Amino acid sequence: MRDEDRVARVRALLESVRAEGRTALTAPEGRVLAEAYGIAVPGEELARDVDEAVAAAARLGGPVVLKIVSPDILHKTEAGGVVVGVEGADRVRAAFHEIVGNARAHDAGARIEGVLVQELLPAGQEVIVGAVTDPAFGKVVAFGLGGVLVEVLKDVTFRLAPVSADEALSMLDSIRAAQVLRGVRGRAGVDRWALAEQIRRVSRLVADFPEIGEVDLNPVIATDRGAVAADIRIILAERRPAPRRTYGREEILASMRRLMRPNSVAVIGASNEPGKIGNSVLRNLLDGGFAGDIHPVNPRADDILGRKAYRSVADVPGEVDVAVFAIPARFVAAALEEVGRKGIPNAVLIPSGFAETGEHALQAELVEIAERYGVRLLGPNIYGYYSTWQDLCATFCTPYDVKGPVALTSQSGGIGMAVLGFARSTRTGVSAIVGLGNKADLDEDDLLTWFGEDPHTECVAMHLEDLKDGRAFVAAAREVVPRKPVVVLKAGRTAAGARAAGSHTGALAGDDAVYDDILRQAGVIRAPGLDDLLEYARALPVLPTPGGDNVVIITGAGGSGVLLSDAVTDNGLSLMEIPPDLDEAFRRFIPPFGAAGNPVDITGGEPPATYEATIRLGLADPRVHALVLGYWHTIVTPPMVFAELTARVVAEFRERGVEKPVVASLAGDVEVEEACRYLFERGVVAYPYTTEKPVAVLGAKYRWARAAGLLRDGS
């Protein structure tokens, strides 16, 4: 069938279903779509009476399955509308009457179009292939273990639709029960290509027809000879999402360049009165050393903090790159009109009182004004933003001026201040800290596009509660990840799957499950919590990219070695099997009661020379790709002695071109805190009192390196 004929046939069917006021397709209608897209289904016929059922069963031959066909009964099994393994005319007649009777008892008003007589498929592995419309990502395709326990097992993975053949195959390996599909206990594995094709074709179907809300092929019977969908459920979406204004890459970069590197900033609502937001914003801009022009705007003042004030932004001379709003919500729309007429490309909306308080119409008015004039909006309901390399502090919060390689964004003001406090306490250098608030316009994909090009940014860390346009974010992430790590803390993991859904796939596609898989698909590192987000952001620029998978633990305490080994496994890393020659080399520095192998346990009573010699061995051997150090505080080797020797050896090897990630866990008295700070400042990621955190950071670096295609195979 030609593509245009296939699309026309499906389109006509969907329009007829919609015209009847239905959202659910019957099984025969689902078959039409399956055949159009090459989705493998068993032989079947629709029987409108018992005699037709008997005749259909005879033509199909062998045992058959009988299923009720009703546009009003979605879950046939729950209605008693399915009988399996029926053979012989008498059995077919009895089964026909049984399921029709059950259907009428289940829903007396249900329209019954007949009974589907279907070929009984051979036994195989039951899986589910489906698709659902996610509010953030649009059409996503799902795959997992299927059958009646699908919502109990919840072993399902998701990808953006449509998927390529390779992406479809990757889904087979992304569920917990992946080994079952490869074959276990003498049972043959499934036909992986046939199963992946079912996934790919379903993804193509929903991508071609946005009006399809949910698709279930459950169960798909997968064997070593193929994969066939025993049941098809298709549900139309109630409505199409409203189109969103989109911007091209160059448009985004042009406006973001003027936002993050402005030459001129106007503060609308600037004030001489301490305690006012307009006073704090203006003071931060002045005190922060911003070298560009700063223009206070206030119709009731001639001079504010020693700067000439203007009655309106229209009166400000020359071009203005950014207008920062510090006025009550009810005045913002009128002032935004003036900003638009002035040709200012960016408006930073600090005020609250918009969609977050139920004032959706007021926020929509701002969006309409901004789109009419081509103004990009940051906010509203934000603390402002920091662009440290421009000495720009456009916020009413505390200033921050430690320049560095990390860009941090947050949707929440409270989280933004946690970011700021962490950065200050750890002396983390940042390129920017940006609040997003309600995200009326500018959102994570705009910022990610900019930070991907910003030479001052080496790592991007984002706190978010949702994504307005998940596909745009994924597209931006795929551009950035090959060059820079992107770390995301997605809040609201448990708020997901409570919504009602008409299909198993819909019920399984809770927001968090979809976010988890698709962020991974995009190469984004997902942080479990706020502390993890901040530590990953702080540490990833410090750690060199590993050259391979082999991780070696060198520890002065056996207990720490066990915990570090657990952490290595928990973070998806590989403990190196120490080759005999390297094992022998390590043993020369280990006391008889120590332990070689991996972890390398040098014991706690060893002098600094033993730490240094074993660290040198790990750095010198090209087969070792990363080191995890476990230090135990002793008087023989005090914390700062350990820190200084480790930093010196690592620096020596880096000067020789040998750069490997080295992380350290320090156990001991409070002196280990200073030692960790010393190590961190010198490129060794070190933490006191924890074996989990340094390995988690190393695991994050490995996840990024794999996603970026930088981790070469090595042994």
C-alpha positions in Angstrom: 0.0 0.0 0.0 1.3 3.4 -0.9 2.0 5.8 1.9 -0.6 8.3 0.7 -3.2 5.5 0.4 -2.4 4.2 3.8 -2.7 7.6 5.4 -6.0 8.3 3.6 -7.5 5.0 4.7 -6.6 5.6 8.3 -7.7 9.2 8.2 -11.1 8.3 6.8 -11.6 5.7 9.5 -10.6 8.0 12.4 -12.9 10.8 11.1 -15.8 8.4 10.9 -15.2 7.3 14.5 -15.1 10.9 15.6 -18.2 11.7 13.7 -20.1 9.0 15.7 -19.0 10.8 18.9 -16.7 7.9 19.9 -13.2 8.0 21.1 -12.5 4.3 21.3 -12.0 2.1 18.2 -13.4 -1.4 18.1 -11.1 -4.3 17.5 -12.0 -4.6 13.8 -11.3 -0.9 13.4 -8.0 -1.3 15.2 -7.1 -4.1 12.7 -7.6 -1.7 9.8 -5.0 0.6 11.3 -2.7 -2.3 12.1 -2.8 -3.7 8.5 -2.2 -0.2 7.1 1.0 0.1 9.2 2.2 -3.5 8.9 1.5 -4.3 12.5 1.4 -8.1 12.7 -2.0 -9.4 14.0 -3.6 -12.9 14.0 -6.2 -14.0 11.5 -9.7 -13.0 12.6 -13.3 -12.4 11.5 -16.2 -10.4 12.9 -19.3 -12.5 13.6 -22.6 -10.7 14.0 -24.5 -13.8 15.0 -23.8 -17.3 16.3 -23.9 -19.0 12.9 -21.3 -16.5 11.5 -19.1 -17.3 14.5 -19.3 -21.0 13.8 -18.4 -20.5 10.1 -15.6 -18.2 10.9 -14.1 -20.6 13.4 -14.2 -23.4 10.8 -12.4 -21.2 8.3 -9.7 -20.3 10.7 -9.3 -23.9 11.8 -8.0 -25.2 15.2 -8.8 -23.5 18.5 -9.9 -19.9 18.4 -10.5 -17.0 20.8 -13.8 -15.2 21.0 -14.0 -11.5 22.0 -16.9 -9.2 22.4 -16.9 -6.2 20.0 -18.5 -3.1 21.5 -17.5 0.5 21.3 -18.8 0.9 24.8 -16.7 -1.8 26.5 -13.0 -1.0 26.6 -11.8 -3.7 29.0 -13.2 -6.9 27.5 -11.7 -9.3 30.0 -13.2 -7.4 33.0 -16.6 -7.6 31.3 -16.3 -11.4 30.8 -16.1 -10.8 27.1 -13.2 -13.1 26.2 -13.1 -16.9 25.9 -9.9 -18.6 24.9 -9.2 -22.0 23.3 -12.6 -22.7 21.8 -12.8 -25.6 19.3 -15.8 -27.2 17.7 -19.2 -25.8 16.6 -21.0 -26.6 19.9 -18.2 -24.9 21.9 -18.2 -21.9 19.6 -22.0 -21.5 20.0 -21.8 -21.8 23.8 -18.9 -19.3 24.0 -20.7 -16.8 21.7 -23.8 -16.8 23.9 -21.7 -16.7 27.1 -19.7 -13.6 26.2 -22.7 -11.7 24.8 -24.6 -12.5 28.0 -21.7 -11.3 30.2 -21.4 -8.1 28.2 -25.0 -7.3 28.6 -24.8 -8.0 32.4 -21.7 -5.8 32.6 -23.4 -2.9 30.7 -27.0 -3.3 29.7 -26.9 -0.2 27.5 -23.7 -1.2 25.6 -23.8 -1.4 21.9 -22.8 -4.9 20.7 -21.6 -5.1 17.2 -20.8 -8.8 17.3 -18.1 -11.2 18.4 -14.5 -11.3 17.0 -13.4 -14.8 16.2 -9.6 -14.8 16.3 -6.9 -17.4 15.6 -5.4 -18.7 18.8 -1.7 -17.8 18.9 0.9 -20.3 20.1 2.3 -19.9 23.6 5.1 -17.3 23.9 6.3 -14.4 25.9 3.6 -11.8 26.5 4.7 -8.3 26.1 3.0 -4.9 25.7 3.7 -2.4 22.9 1.9 0.9 23.2 1.9 4.6 22.8 0.5 7.5 24.8 0.3 11.3 24.6 2.5 12.8 27.3 1.7 16.4 28.3 5.4 17.4 28.1 6.8 15.1 25.4 3.8 14.5 23.1 3.8 11.0 21.5 5.8 8.4 23.3 6.0 4.7 22.6 6.1 2.1 25.4 7.4 -1.5 25.7 7.5 -3.9 28.5 6.2 -7.2 30.0 2.6 -7.6 29.1 -0.5 -9.7 29.8 -2.9 -9.4 32.7 -0.2 -8.5 35.2 1.2 -5.5 33.2 0.1 -2.9 35.7 1.3 -4.9 38.6 4.8 -5.6 37.2 5.2 -2.1 35.7 8.3 -3.3 33.9 8.0 -0.8 31.0 10.3 1.6 29.2 9.5 4.7 27.0 10.9 6.6 24.1 9.9 9.6 22.0 7.9 8.6 18.9 8.7 7.9 16.2 11.7 5.6 17.0 14.3 4.3 14.7 15.0 0.5 14.4 18.0 0.9 16.7 16.0 2.8 19.3 13.3 0.1 19.2 15.9 -2.6 19.7 17.4 -0.7 22.6 14.0 -0.8 24.3 14.1 -4.6 24.5 17.3 -4.2 26.7 15.9 -1.4 28.9 13.4 -3.4 30.9 14.3 -5.3 34.1 13.3 -8.6 32.5 15.5 -8.1 29.4 17.2 -11.4 30.0 13.8 -13.2 29.6 13.6 -12.0 26.1 17.0 -13.4 25.3 16.0 -16.8 26.6 16.3 -18.5 30.0 16.4 -22.1 31.3 16.6 -23.6 27.9 13.7 -21.5 26.5 14.5 -19.9 23.2 14.8 -16.1 23.0 12.2 -14.1 21.1 12.5 -12.8 17.5 14.0 -9.4 18.5 13.8 -7.9 15.0 10.1 -8.8 14.7 9.4 -7.4 18.2 11.3 -4.2 17.5 9.3 -3.8 14.3 6.1 -3.9 16.2 7.4 -1.0 18.4 8.7 1.0 15.4 5.4 0.7 13.5 3.3 1.7 16.4 5.5 4.7 16.9 5.1 5.6 13.3 1.3 5.3 13.5 1.0 7.7 16.4 3.5 10.2 15.0 1.5 10.3 11.7 -1.8 10.8 13.5 -1.6 13.2 16.5 -5.3 12.7 17.1 -4.6 9.1 18.4 -4.3 9.5 22.2 -3.4 6.0 23.3 -2.5 2.7 21.7 -2.3 -0.7 23.4 -1.1 -3.9 21.8 -1.5 -6.2 24.8 -0.6 -8.9 24.8 1.9 -9.2 21.9 2.9 -12.8 21.8 6.6 -12.9 21.1 8.3 -16.2 20.1 11.5 -17.2 18.3 9.5 -17.0 15.0 7.8 -13.6 15.3 5.7 -11.2 17.3 2.0 -10.9 16.9 -0.5 -8.5 18.6 -3.3 -10.6 20.1 -5.3 -7.5 21.1 -5.4 -3.9 19.9 -6.9 -1.0 21.7 -6.8 2.5 20.2 -8.3 5.6 21.9 -8.5 9.0 20.3 -7.5 12.1 22.2 -10.3 14.4 23.4 -8.6 17.4 21.8 -5.4 18.5 20.2 -3.0 20.6 22.2 -2.9 24.3 21.4 0.0 25.2 19.2 2.9 26.8 21.0 5.0 29.7 19.6 8.4 28.3 18.7 11.7 30.1 17.9 14.5 29.0 15.7 18.0 28.4 17.1 19.4 31.6 15.8 16.5 33.6 17.2 17.0 32.0 20.6 20.7 32.7 20.6 20.2 36.3 19.5 17.8 37.2 22.3 19.7 35.2 24.9 23.0 36.9 23.9 21.4 40.3 24.8 19.9 38.9 28.0 23.1 37.3 29.3 25.6 39.8 27.9 23.6 43.1 27.9 25.1 46.5 27.3 22.2 48.3 28.8 19.6 47.4 31.5 16.5 49.3 32.6 14.9 48.7 36.0 11.2 49.4 35.8 10.0 50.2 39.3 13.5 51.3 40.6 13.2 52.9 44.1 15.1 54.9 46.6 13.3 53.2 49.4 15.3 50.4 51.1 13.3 47.2 51.4 11.6 47.7 48.1 12.4 45.1 45.4 13.1 47.9 42.9 15.7 49.3 45.4 17.4 45.9 45.9 17.6 45.1 42.2 19.1 48.5 41.3 21.6 48.4 44.2 22.7 44.9 43.2 23.3 46.1 39.6 25.3 49.1 40.8 27.2 47.3 43.6 28.0 44.3 41.5 30.1 46.3 39.1 28.0 45.9 35.9 29.9 47.9 33.3 27.0 48.6 31.0 24.4 51.4 31.3 21.9 51.1 34.1 18.6 53.1 33.8 16.2 53.5 36.7 12.6 53.9 35.6 10.1 55.5 38.0 7.5 58.3 37.1 7.7 59.7 40.7 11.5 60.2 40.9 14.2 62.3 39.1 17.2 60.6 40.7 17.5 57.1 42.2 20.7 55.9 44.0 22.6 58.6 42.2 21.3 57.7 38.7 19.0 59.8 36.5 15.5 58.3 36.6 13.1 58.3 33.7 9.3 58.5 33.9 8.9 55.8 31.3 11.1 53.3 29.6 10.2 55.0 26.3 12.3 58.0 27.6 15.5 56.0 28.1 18.0 57.1 25.5 19.5 54.6 23.1 19.0 50.9 22.9 18.2 48.8 25.9 18.8 45.1 26.0 17.0 44.0 29.2 14.1 45.5 31.1 13.8 44.2 34.7 10.3 44.6 36.1 10.0 45.4 39.8 6.4 46.7 39.9 3.1 45.1 41.1 1.5 42.5 38.7 -1.4 44.8 37.8 0.9 47.3 36.2 3.1 44.9 34.3 1.0 44.6 31.1 0.9 48.4 30.4 4.7 48.7 31.1 5.3 45.7 28.8 3.5 47.5 26.0 6.0 50.3 26.4 8.9 47.9 26.4 7.6 46.4 23.2 7.2 49.7 21.5 10.8 50.7 22.6 12.1 47.5 20.9 13.6 46.0 24.0 14.2 42.3 23.3 14.0 40.9 26.9 11.8 41.4 29.9 12.7 39.9 33.2 9.5 39.7 35.2 10.2 39.5 39.0 6.6 40.2 40.2 4.4 37.4 41.4 0.6 37.4 41.1 0.1 35.6 37.8 -0.7 32.0 36.9 0.8 30.7 40.2 -2.1 32.5 42.0 -4.7 31.6 39.5 -4.4 34.7 37.4 -4.0 32.8 34.1 -5.7 35.5 32.0 -3.3 38.1 33.3 -0.3 36.0 32.4 -1.8 35.1 29.0 -2.1 38.9 28.3 1.6 39.3 28.9 2.4 36.5 26.5 0.2 38.0 23.8 1.8 41.4 24.2 5.3 39.9 24.1 4.6 37.9 21.0 3.2 40.9 19.3 6.3 42.9 19.8 8.9 40.1 19.7 9.9 40.5 23.4 11.2 37.4 25.2 9.9 37.0 28.8 11.9 35.5 31.7 9.4 34.7 34.5 7.1 36.0 35.9 7.4 35.1 39.6 11.2 34.9 39.8 14.1 36.1 41.9 15.9 37.4 38.8 19.1 36.2 37.4 22.9 36.4 37.7 25.4 36.5 34.8 28.6 36.5 36.7 31.1 36.9 33.8 29.3 40.2 33.1 29.3 41.2 36.8 25.5 41.3 36.4 23.3 40.7 39.4 19.7 41.4 38.3 18.0 40.1 41.4 16.6 41.3 44.8 18.5 38.4 46.5 22.0 38.4 47.8 24.7 39.0 45.2 27.1 36.4 44.1 30.3 37.0 42.1 32.4 33.8 42.1 33.0 33.2 38.4 33.2 29.7 37.2 32.1 27.0 34.7 28.7 25.9 36.1 25.3 27.3 34.9 22.4 26.7 37.4 18.7 27.2 36.8 15.7 26.7 39.0 12.0 26.9 38.5 11.5 27.7 42.2 12.7 30.8 44.1 13.4 28.8 47.2 15.4 26.2 45.3 17.3 29.1 43.6 18.4 30.4 47.0 19.5 26.9 48.0 21.6 26.9 44.9 23.0 30.2 45.8 23.8 29.2 49.4 25.5 26.0 48.2 27.5 27.8 45.7 28.7 30.3 48.3 29.5 27.7 51.0 31.5 25.5 48.6 33.0 28.4 46.6 31.5 26.9 43.4 32.3 29.1 40.5 29.2 29.8 38.3 28.7 31.3 34.9 25.0 32.0 35.6 22.1 31.4 38.1 18.7 31.9 36.4 15.2 31.8 37.9 12.5 30.5 35.5 9.3 30.8 37.7 6.1 30.4 35.7 7.9 30.0 32.4 5.4 32.1 30.5 7.9 32.2 27.6 11.6 31.5 28.1 12.2 28.0 29.5 14.8 25.3 29.9 15.4 24.6 26.2 16.1 28.3 25.5 18.6 28.4 28.4 20.1 25.1 27.4 20.6 26.3 23.8 22.5 29.4 25.1 24.6 27.6 27.7 25.6 25.0 25.1 27.3 27.8 23.1 28.5 29.9 26.1 32.3 29.5 26.4 32.1 30.2 30.1 29.8 27.2 30.8 31.2 23.7 31.1 28.2 22.1 32.9 24.5 22.9 33.1 22.4 21.9 36.1 18.6 22.5 36.1 15.9 22.1 38.7 12.5 21.7 37.1 9.0 20.8 38.0 7.8 20.3 34.5 8.7 20.9 30.8 6.5 23.0 28.6 7.9 21.5 25.5 9.7 18.3 26.3 10.7 17.7 22.6 12.4 21.0 22.3 14.3 20.3 25.5 15.4 16.9 24.2 16.5 18.5 20.9 18.5 21.1 22.8 20.0 18.5 25.2 21.1 16.3 22.3 23.0 19.3 20.9 24.7 20.1 24.2 25.4 16.7 25.7 28.2 15.7 23.3 30.1 18.7 24.6 28.9 19.4 28.1 27.1 17.5 30.9 23.5 18.4 31.5 22.2 17.5 35.0 18.5 17.7 35.8 16.6 17.4 39.1 13.0 16.7 38.2 10.7 17.4 41.1 7.3 15.7 41.5 8.3 12.1 41.0 5.3 10.7 43.0 2.5 12.9 41.6 2.3 10.9 38.4 0.1 8.0 37.6 -3.1 8.9 39.4 -4.9 10.1 36.3 -7.5 7.9 34.8 -6.5 6.2 31.6 -8.3 4.1 29.0 -5.4 1.8 28.3 -2.7 -0.1 30.2 -0.1 2.1 28.5 -1.9 5.2 29.7 -2.0 3.9 33.2 1.6 3.0 33.2 2.8 6.3 31.7 3.1 8.3 34.8 4.9 11.5 34.3 8.0 10.4 36.2 8.4 7.1 34.3 8.3 8.9 31.0 10.6 11.7 32.2 13.1 9.1 33.5 13.4 7.2 30.3 13.3 10.1 27.9 15.8 12.2 29.8 18.1 9.2 29.7 17.4 8.9 26.0 18.6 12.5 25.6 21.8 11.8 27.5 20.8 13.9 30.5 22.0 13.0 33.9 19.1 12.8 36.3 19.9 13.7 39.9 18.0 11.9 42.6 17.8 15.0 44.9 18.8 18.6 45.3 22.1 17.8 47.0 23.0 15.4 44.2 22.2 18.1 41.6 24.5 20.6 43.2 27.3 18.1 43.9 27.2 16.8 40.3 27.3 20.4 39.0 30.2 21.2 41.3 32.2 18.1 40.6 31.7 17.2 36.9 33.8 20.0 35.5 36.6 19.0 38.0 36.8 15.4 36.9 38.6 14.4 33.7 36.7 12.2 31.2 37.4 8.5 31.8 39.0 6.6 29.0 37.3 3.3 29.7 35.3 1.2 32.2 38.0 -0.1 34.6 37.6 1.3 38.1 40.1 0.5 40.8 39.5 1.1 44.6 42.6 1.7 46.8 41.6 1.9 50.5 43.2 2.0 53.9 40.2 0.4 55.5 38.6 -2.9 54.6 35.1 -1.7 55.7 35.3 1.3 53.5 36.4 -0.9 50.6 33.3 -3.0 50.9 31.0 0.0 50.9 32.9 1.6 48.1 32.5 -1.6 46.1 28.8 -1.6 46.7 28.6 2.0 45.6 30.5 1.2 42.4 28.0 -1.5 41.5 25.0 0.7 42.5 26.2 3.4 40.1 26.6 1.1 37.1 30.4 1.1 37.2 32.8 -1.8 36.7 35.4 -3.0 39.2 38.4 -3.9 37.2 39.6 -7.5 37.3 43.2 -6.8 38.3 45.6 -8.5 35.8 48.3 -10.8 37.4 51.2 -8.4 36.7 49.4 -5.4 38.2 48.2 -7.5 41.2 51.9 -8.5 41.8 52.9 -4.9 41.6 50.3 -3.8 44.2 51.3 -6.7 46.5 54.8 -5.3 46.8 53.3 -2.4 48.8 50.7 -4.3 50.8 51.4 -5.8 54.2 50.8 -9.6 54.5 47.6 -9.0 56.4 46.3 -6.6 53.7 44.5 -7.7 50.5 45.3 -7.3 46.9 42.6 -7.8 44.2 40.0 -5.0 43.9 39.6 -3.2 46.3 43.3 -2.9 47.0 43.4 -2.9 50.8 46.7 -1.4 52.0 45.4 -1.3 55.7 45.1 1.7 58.0 48.6 1.5 59.6 50.5 2.2 56.4 52.7 5.3 56.1 52.2 8.0 53.4 54.7 6.3 51.1 52.3 3.3 50.7 49.4 5.5 49.7 51.6 7.4 47.3 53.1 4.2 45.7 49.8 2.5 45.1 48.1 5.7 43.7 51.1 6.0 41.4 50.6 2.4 40.2 46.9 3.1 39.4 47.6 6.3 37.6 50.6 4.8 35.6 48.8 1.7 34.3 46.9 2.5 31.1 44.5 -0.4 31.8 43.2 1.5 34.9 40.7 4.2 33.9 39.5 5.7 37.2 40.6 5.6 40.9 38.4 5.5 44.0 40.4 6.2 47.1 39.3 5.3 50.6 41.2 7.0 53.4 41.1 6.2 57.1 42.3 8.9 59.5 45.4 7.8 61.4 48.3 9.6 63.1 50.6 7.6 60.9 49.1 9.3 57.8 47.2 12.4 58.9 44.4 13.8 56.7 46.4 16.8 55.3 49.4 14.6 54.6 47.2 12.2 52.6 45.5 15.2 50.8 48.8 16.8 49.9 50.5 13.7 48.6 47.4 12.7 46.6 47.0 16.2 45.0 50.8 16.3 44.2 50.8 12.9 42.5 47.7 13.6 40.5 49.0 17.0 39.4 52.3 15.3 38.4 50.6 12.8 36.1 48.3 15.4 34.6 51.4 17.5 33.7 52.6 14.4 31.9 49.3 14.1 30.0 47.8 11.3 32.1 44.4 12.5 33.2 42.1 10.1 35.0 39.2 10.8 37.3 40.2 10.4 40.9 37.6 10.5 43.7 38.2 10.0 47.4 36.2 9.1 50.5 37.8 10.4 53.8 36.7 8.9 57.1 38.0 10.4 60.3 37.8 13.3 62.7 36.9 16.8 61.6 40.3 17.4 60.1 39.2 15.4 57.0 36.9 18.2 56.1 39.8 20.6 55.4 41.6 17.8 53.6 38.6 17.3 51.3 38.4 21.0 50.5 42.1 21.0 49.7 41.7 18.0 47.3 38.6 19.4 45.6 40.4 22.6 44.8 43.2 20.6 43.2 41.0 18.4 41.0 40.4 15.4 43.2 36.7 15.1 44.1 36.7 14.2 47.8 34.0 14.0 50.5 34.2 13.4 54.2 32.1 10.8 56.1 30.6 9.2 53.0 31.5 6.4 50.7 28.4 6.9 48.5 28.8 10.5 47.3 32.2 10.4 45.6 31.3 7.2 43.7 27.9 8.7 42.7 29.7 11.7 41.2 32.1 9.4 39.4 29.0 7.4 38.1 27.5 10.7 36.8 30.7 11.5 34.9 30.6 8.0 33.4 26.9 8.3 32.4 27.7 11.6 30.6 30.8 10.2 28.9 28.7 7.3 27.6 25.9 9.6 26.4 28.4 11.9 24.7 30.1 8.9 23.0 33.5 9.7 24.7 34.0 6.5 26.6 36.1 4.2 24.5 36.3 0.5 25.1 39.4 -0.5 26.8 40.9 -3.3 28.9 
